[in-house]
């Protein structure tokens, strides 16, 4: 299980920089890690439906009614980074701010949440550390070429990690409904 400092140190090692002991250390490396960590963690979490960062919840509509287009409004959970799926999947919906708009009384929401570091799998840790290294590269090394190398590495690691996560569990099966069969 990796901690914030472990992930930051992995990023710093990718840059050839000295490690830190804490995010509150009095040096540019720790301050940069502290400034960028949460934003970049949320960005990478939002980028895919990581199995370790998914939650399910049933939402009931709020008392507010949208001005037009939809009949109901649903408040997203405070730890929601990105709505991923609403069941049943034929429901038309949209996200506006921290609300979901739909024409239902309740919705079953699967969403990406702000998972703690204790939930991260090792491939995700490497992706996040590489994303951090890419982001901090110019500030800490003044190297544009190293930043480009890290960008390429990040994209490869991200694709691999997404694949590993997607393969964790049984594949979802979709059953054709009468209205889709009628076309054929």
Backbone bond lengths (Angstrom), bond angles and torsions (degrees), N, CA, C in turn:
res aa  C-N    CA-C-N  psi(-1)  N-CA   C-N-CA  omega(-1)  CA-C   N-CA-C  phi
1 X - - - 1.446 - - 1.534 108.20 -
2 X 1.311 114.80 123.81 1.462 120.80 -177.63 1.533 110.71 -92.85
3 X 1.315 115.81 144.46 1.462 121.35 175.21 1.529 108.72 -99.72
4 X 1.316 116.38 172.65 1.463 120.57 176.12 1.530 110.64 -56.43
5 X 1.313 116.15 -44.16 1.465 120.07 -178.90 1.523 110.68 -65.89
6 X 1.338 117.99 -39.22 1.466 120.87 177.13 1.525 110.91 -60.14
7 X 1.317 116.28 -44.03 1.462 120.99 -179.29 1.530 110.12 -66.09
8 X 1.316 116.20 -43.27 1.475 120.21 177.85 1.524 110.82 -63.04
9 X 1.324 117.38 -41.61 1.462 120.29 178.65 1.523 111.48 -65.38
10 X 1.304 117.84 -35.66 1.458 120.63 175.62 1.530 110.04 -62.77
11 X 1.339 116.56 -41.67 1.472 121.00 176.78 1.528 110.68 -63.19
12 X 1.329 116.39 -43.69 1.465 120.23 -179.55 1.526 111.51 -65.20
13 X 1.320 117.28 -37.44 1.467 120.44 177.44 1.528 111.06 -64.37
14 X 1.317 117.30 -36.35 1.467 121.05 177.42 1.530 110.77 -64.39
15 X 1.326 116.24 -23.57 1.469 121.59 179.07 1.527 112.32 -93.85
16 X 1.325 116.87 -5.89 1.463 119.95 -177.04 1.515 112.72 77.38
17 X 1.318 116.96 22.75 1.471 122.06 -178.86 1.529 110.46 -98.83
18 X 1.312 115.74 161.66 1.460 121.45 175.96 1.523 109.81 -69.51
19 X 1.332 114.29 151.46 1.458 121.21 178.54 1.533 110.82 -71.50
20 X 1.330 115.70 165.49 1.459 121.84 173.52 1.521 108.38 -116.52
21 X 1.319 116.39 159.64 1.467 121.36 176.44 1.514 111.90 -95.31
22 X 1.333 114.86 -28.89 1.453 120.83 -176.05 1.525 108.88 -155.44
23 X 1.315 116.53 156.47 1.467 120.15 176.09 1.520 111.74 -71.29
24 X 1.327 117.03 -10.57 1.465 121.13 179.04 1.530 112.34 -101.20
25 X 1.344 117.84 6.84 1.466 120.54 175.47 1.526 109.19 -55.77
26 X 1.320 115.50 151.29 1.465 120.43 -178.52 1.529 110.10 -93.41
27 X 1.340 115.27 70.76 1.464 120.64 174.07 1.525 108.79 -152.47
28 X 1.311 116.30 164.91 1.462 121.07 -174.95 1.527 111.88 -65.67
29 X 1.333 118.46 -32.75 1.459 121.71 -179.87 1.530 110.52 -63.98
30 X 1.327 116.88 -48.95 1.471 121.10 -178.86 1.520 110.85 -66.94
31 X 1.326 117.22 -42.04 1.468 119.60 179.50 1.527 110.92 -63.33
32 X 1.324 116.96 -40.60 1.464 120.66 179.33 1.521 110.48 -66.18
33 X 1.324 116.98 -44.71 1.468 120.23 176.93 1.527 110.96 -60.03
34 X 1.323 116.29 -44.97 1.459 120.98 -179.61 1.526 111.65 -62.88
35 X 1.326 116.42 -39.66 1.471 120.86 -179.95 1.520 112.26 -67.73
36 X 1.318 118.54 -35.80 1.460 122.18 -169.43 1.529 114.83 -101.97
37 X 1.324 118.06 -19.29 1.463 120.76 -169.96 1.535 113.79 -57.01
38 X 1.308 118.49 -57.56 1.472 121.36 -173.42 1.532 111.77 -61.39
39 X 1.316 116.57 -43.61 1.468 120.55 179.50 1.528 111.01 -61.32
40 X 1.317 117.23 -46.83 1.458 120.83 -178.29 1.524 111.74 -70.94
41 X 1.321 117.76 -35.36 1.467 120.93 176.26 1.524 109.62 -60.18
42 X 1.335 116.80 -48.39 1.464 120.45 179.67 1.523 111.55 -63.30
43 X 1.328 116.79 -38.49 1.470 120.53 178.93 1.529 111.33 -60.98
44 X 1.315 116.46 -46.90 1.468 120.13 -178.10 1.530 110.21 -70.69
45 X 1.318 118.09 -37.93 1.465 120.08 175.72 1.526 111.21 -59.90
46 X 1.333 117.20 -42.37 1.462 121.64 -179.41 1.526 113.39 -67.23
47 X 1.313 117.15 -19.19 1.461 120.83 -170.96 1.532 114.65 -72.03
48 X 1.316 119.09 -15.44 1.466 121.14 -177.97 1.529 109.71 -160.31
49 X 1.319 116.59 159.30 1.473 119.24 176.41 1.525 111.16 -82.04
50 X 1.339 115.51 70.64 1.467 120.47 179.53 1.523 108.54 -58.60
51 X 1.305 117.09 131.53 1.470 120.65 -176.87 1.535 111.75 -60.11
52 X 1.329 117.54 -33.41 1.465 120.21 -178.90 1.524 112.47 -77.13
53 X 1.338 117.46 -9.36 1.465 120.90 -175.67 1.524 112.41 -118.88
54 X 1.328 116.91 23.76 1.463 120.48 178.00 1.521 110.44 -105.83
55 X 1.314 114.85 142.27 1.464 122.15 174.28 1.516 107.91 -133.13
56 X 1.325 115.37 158.61 1.460 122.19 175.85 1.521 108.47 -124.40
57 X 1.328 114.26 143.11 1.459 119.68 179.24 1.528 108.42 -155.31
58 X 1.311 116.02 148.71 1.460 121.33 172.42 1.519 107.10 -100.34
59 X 1.322 115.57 123.52 1.468 121.45 -179.36 1.515 110.14 -104.01
60 X 1.322 115.79 141.24 1.459 120.98 172.20 1.520 108.33 -107.92
61 X 1.325 115.74 151.65 1.456 119.20 -174.99 1.524 111.34 -67.21
62 X 1.307 114.86 152.54 1.462 121.14 176.19 1.531 108.80 -83.77
63 X 1.306 116.54 177.65 1.467 119.94 178.17 1.527 111.45 -77.48
64 X 1.315 117.63 -16.71 1.467 121.38 179.73 1.520 110.55 -75.86
65 X 1.326 115.25 144.12 1.458 121.32 176.90 1.522 107.52 -119.99
66 X 1.348 117.65 129.47 1.467 119.77 178.18 1.529 111.11 -58.86
67 X 1.310 117.17 149.71 1.470 122.04 -177.70 1.520 112.34 -60.54
68 X 1.336 117.21 -35.41 1.470 120.71 179.31 1.523 109.86 -163.38
69 X 1.312 115.92 162.65 1.460 121.85 172.87 1.521 115.56 90.05
70 X 1.311 117.17 -34.25 1.463 121.58 -179.44 1.520 108.89 -139.55
71 X 1.324 115.59 158.12 1.461 120.87 -176.85 1.521 113.98 -98.75
72 X 1.333 117.04 -15.23 1.466 118.93 -174.82 1.522 111.50 -144.36
73 X 1.340 113.41 155.56 1.457 121.95 179.38 1.527 107.71 -125.67
74 X 1.327 116.78 139.31 1.461 123.23 -179.53 1.518 109.11 -126.45
75 X 1.327 117.07 132.69 1.463 122.48 178.97 1.518 109.62 -81.21
76 X 1.333 117.24 126.14 1.464 121.05 176.08 1.531 109.74 -72.07
77 X 1.325 118.08 147.95 1.469 120.71 176.12 1.530 110.38 -60.86
78 X 1.311 116.94 151.13 1.463 121.25 -176.70 1.527 112.74 -65.69
79 X 1.337 118.10 -22.14 1.461 120.36 179.67 1.534 112.91 -95.14
80 X 1.327 116.80 10.22 1.469 121.28 -177.87 1.534 110.85 -78.89
81 X 1.327 115.48 123.53 1.459 120.82 173.36 1.522 111.13 -93.16
82 X 1.343 114.97 -32.43 1.459 119.11 -177.57 1.525 109.81 -164.30
83 X 1.322 117.74 125.15 1.468 118.54 171.81 1.526 108.01 -65.38
84 X 1.312 117.06 136.65 1.456 118.66 -178.30 1.519 112.34 -107.54
85 X 1.318 116.42 -46.94 1.458 119.49 -174.17 1.516 109.54 -151.95
86 X 1.322 115.32 143.71 1.463 120.56 174.22 1.522 107.46 -119.46
87 X 1.318 115.26 133.07 1.448 121.62 -178.09 1.523 108.68 -110.81
88 X 1.300 120.82 135.25 1.458 125.80 -0.65 1.525 111.35 -71.28
89 X 1.333 115.60 154.59 1.462 119.72 -170.17 1.520 115.14 -74.84
90 X 1.324 118.65 -5.10 1.466 120.05 177.84 1.530 112.94 -86.16
91 X 1.328 117.79 -5.50 1.462 120.75 179.63 1.528 109.67 -67.60
92 X 1.316 116.13 130.95 1.464 119.85 173.68 1.524 108.13 -84.98
93 X 1.328 115.57 132.55 1.453 121.16 -177.44 1.511 109.56 -152.92
94 X 1.316 114.81 164.34 1.454 121.34 173.46 1.515 108.64 -147.60
95 X 1.324 115.40 156.48 1.459 120.51 174.93 1.518 107.90 -103.74
96 X 1.309 115.79 132.89 1.467 122.69 172.28 1.522 107.02 -132.29
97 X 1.333 115.47 111.32 1.463 119.87 -176.06 1.513 110.00 62.18
98 X 1.318 116.64 -128.55 1.463 120.49 179.33 1.535 111.56 -102.17
99 X 1.317 114.99 31.29 1.465 122.07 -179.85 1.530 109.96 -126.32
100 X 1.330 115.29 152.06 1.458 123.17 169.48 1.523 105.93 -110.51
101 X 1.316 116.32 133.71 1.460 121.51 175.59 1.521 108.10 -109.71
102 X 1.337 116.46 133.87 1.463 121.93 179.75 1.521 108.90 -159.30
103 X 1.315 116.02 174.34 1.467 121.63 178.96 1.528 110.29 -108.89
104 X 1.314 117.31 53.08 1.464 123.46 -176.99 1.522 109.33 -136.52
105 X 1.338 115.92 164.27 1.464 120.51 174.73 1.523 111.64 -87.46
106 X 1.338 116.46 -33.06 1.457 122.65 175.28 1.528 108.02 -139.97
107 X 1.324 115.48 155.61 1.466 119.93 173.65 1.524 108.97 -137.07
108 X 1.304 115.20 146.13 1.468 122.12 174.73 1.515 106.90 -98.01
109 X 1.317 115.78 113.24 1.457 122.45 -174.08 1.518 111.50 -108.42
110 X 1.331 115.75 131.18 1.467 121.95 167.98 1.522 104.44 -107.66
111 X 1.330 116.83 127.36 1.460 119.25 -175.65 1.518 112.16 -140.51
112 X 1.336 114.81 158.47 1.455 122.18 175.11 1.524 106.99 -87.67
113 X 1.325 116.01 126.04 1.460 119.14 -177.40 1.531 110.90 -114.88
114 X 1.315 115.16 169.52 1.468 122.07 -179.89 1.523 108.87 -75.60
115 X 1.319 115.10 79.05 1.459 121.15 -176.52 1.529 110.42 -67.02
116 X 1.334 117.36 142.55 1.466 120.23 176.50 1.526 110.67 -75.52
117 X 1.306 116.10 158.53 1.459 121.97 -179.43 1.531 111.87 -56.07
118 X 1.315 117.92 -30.01 1.464 120.50 -179.80 1.529 112.50 -63.59
119 X 1.324 117.49 -18.98 1.472 121.45 178.49 1.528 113.09 -89.80
120 X 1.325 118.48 -17.81 1.463 121.87 -173.66 1.516 111.46 -61.85
121 X 1.340 116.02 138.59 1.453 118.36 171.43 1.534 108.65 -89.50
122 X 1.319 116.25 166.50 1.469 120.23 -172.01 1.521 112.85 -64.52
123 X 1.320 117.99 -35.52 1.468 118.92 179.63 1.526 110.78 -67.93
124 X 1.330 117.29 -35.87 1.459 120.14 177.43 1.528 110.47 -67.03
125 X 1.327 117.13 -39.13 1.470 120.92 178.98 1.530 109.66 -58.92
126 X 1.329 117.02 -43.60 1.468 120.55 178.96 1.527 111.79 -64.78
127 X 1.324 116.52 -39.69 1.466 120.54 177.91 1.524 109.82 -62.92
128 X 1.318 117.14 -47.57 1.466 121.04 -178.94 1.529 111.03 -64.09
129 X 1.320 117.40 -43.39 1.466 120.36 179.07 1.528 110.88 -62.26
130 X 1.322 117.03 -39.79 1.459 120.74 178.82 1.525 110.73 -68.56
131 X 1.326 117.23 -38.58 1.473 120.63 177.19 1.521 110.20 -63.66
132 X 1.326 116.53 -40.75 1.463 120.12 177.86 1.522 110.94 -65.10
133 X 1.331 116.38 -44.10 1.468 120.21 179.46 1.528 110.14 -60.16
134 X 1.328 116.42 -43.13 1.459 121.07 178.90 1.533 110.48 -60.27
135 X 1.314 116.21 -43.25 1.463 121.49 -178.27 1.529 112.10 -68.09
136 X 1.306 116.95 -39.19 1.473 121.29 -175.23 1.522 113.12 -90.24
137 X 1.317 117.42 -6.16 1.457 122.26 -170.52 1.528 113.33 -55.49
138 X 1.297 117.93 -54.58 1.464 119.20 -175.14 1.525 111.37 -64.96
139 X 1.332 116.45 -40.77 1.470 119.52 -179.38 1.532 112.05 -62.00
140 X 1.344 116.32 -39.18 1.460 119.86 -174.52 1.532 114.19 -94.74
141 X 1.351 117.59 -20.91 1.469 118.98 -175.75 1.526 113.87 -126.53
142 X 1.319 117.76 -14.07 1.470 122.80 -175.31 1.535 112.28 57.73
143 X 1.328 117.66 29.09 1.464 121.28 -177.24 1.522 110.88 -114.68
144 X 1.320 116.39 109.72 1.457 121.50 176.88 1.531 109.89 -73.02
145 X 1.328 117.25 -37.52 1.462 119.94 -179.13 1.530 111.35 -65.52
146 X 1.330 117.49 -39.21 1.467 120.57 176.89 1.523 110.35 -65.31
147 X 1.315 117.11 -37.14 1.460 121.36 177.30 1.532 110.15 -61.64
148 X 1.326 117.64 -41.94 1.466 121.43 178.45 1.534 110.93 -65.55
149 X 1.324 117.19 -39.71 1.471 120.76 176.74 1.531 110.45 -61.27
150 X 1.324 115.67 -42.85 1.464 120.49 179.20 1.526 111.47 -66.34
151 X 1.329 117.20 -35.81 1.467 121.23 177.67 1.534 109.60 -62.11
152 X 1.319 117.17 -44.87 1.468 120.88 178.03 1.524 110.94 -63.02
153 X 1.320 116.82 -44.80 1.455 120.97 178.31 1.525 110.90 -62.24
154 X 1.315 116.72 -42.64 1.468 121.55 179.32 1.527 110.81 -57.83
155 X 1.314 118.01 -46.35 1.466 121.19 -178.12 1.524 111.50 -63.56
156 X 1.324 117.73 -38.48 1.465 121.34 177.74 1.526 110.35 -67.36
157 X 1.331 116.49 -48.13 1.467 120.24 -179.62 1.526 111.39 -63.68
158 X 1.326 117.17 -38.40 1.465 121.49 178.94 1.523 110.47 -62.58
159 X 1.317 117.40 -46.08 1.464 120.69 178.90 1.528 111.09 -61.41
160 X 1.329 116.99 -44.68 1.466 120.38 178.83 1.526 111.55 -62.83
161 X 1.320 117.25 -45.70 1.464 121.15 -178.24 1.529 111.15 -64.66
162 X 1.322 117.29 -39.51 1.469 120.50 176.77 1.528 110.17 -61.67
163 X 1.321 116.61 -41.75 1.463 120.59 178.83 1.520 110.55 -62.83
164 X 1.336 117.23 -47.56 1.463 120.59 179.31 1.530 110.71 -58.24
165 X 1.322 116.66 -44.17 1.455 120.48 -179.05 1.528 111.13 -65.51
166 X 1.323 116.73 -42.17 1.460 120.71 -178.75 1.524 111.96 -64.79
167 X 1.320 116.68 -27.87 1.459 120.64 -178.34 1.523 112.95 -86.17
168 X 1.311 117.41 1.85 1.469 121.43 179.13 1.517 109.11 -87.55
169 X 1.311 116.81 94.34 1.456 120.76 179.28 1.509 111.41 120.70
170 X 1.287 114.46 173.01 1.456 122.04 -179.03 1.528 110.13 -73.92
171 X 1.309 115.67 142.19 1.462 119.90 177.32 1.524 109.37 -66.43
172 X 1.324 116.03 139.04 1.457 119.87 177.44 1.519 109.13 -74.57
173 X 1.312 115.57 140.81 1.455 120.92 178.91 1.514 108.53 -111.30
174 X 1.302 114.75 138.77 1.456 120.55 179.15 1.520 108.81 -111.22
175 X 1.293 115.69 129.93 1.456 121.46 -178.31 1.518 108.27 -103.63
176 X 1.317 115.42 130.62 1.459 120.42 178.97 1.520 109.71 -68.89
177 X 1.283 114.96 136.53 1.455 121.41 175.83 1.525 108.54 -93.44
178 X 1.313 116.94 165.20 1.464 120.82 -179.34 1.518 112.43 -55.11
179 X 1.321 117.46 -38.72 1.458 119.35 -176.55 1.528 112.61 -69.01
180 X 1.335 119.51 -21.08 1.460 120.34 175.42 1.522 111.64 -89.32
181 X 1.322 117.14 -28.96 1.461 121.23 179.16 1.525 111.00 -71.88
182 X 1.307 118.34 -34.52 1.457 123.11 -175.04 1.528 112.64 -57.57
183 X 1.294 118.60 -23.99 1.478 121.30 -179.89 1.517 111.04 -67.12
184 X 1.311 117.89 -23.28 1.471 120.22 -173.98 1.474 109.40 -107.62
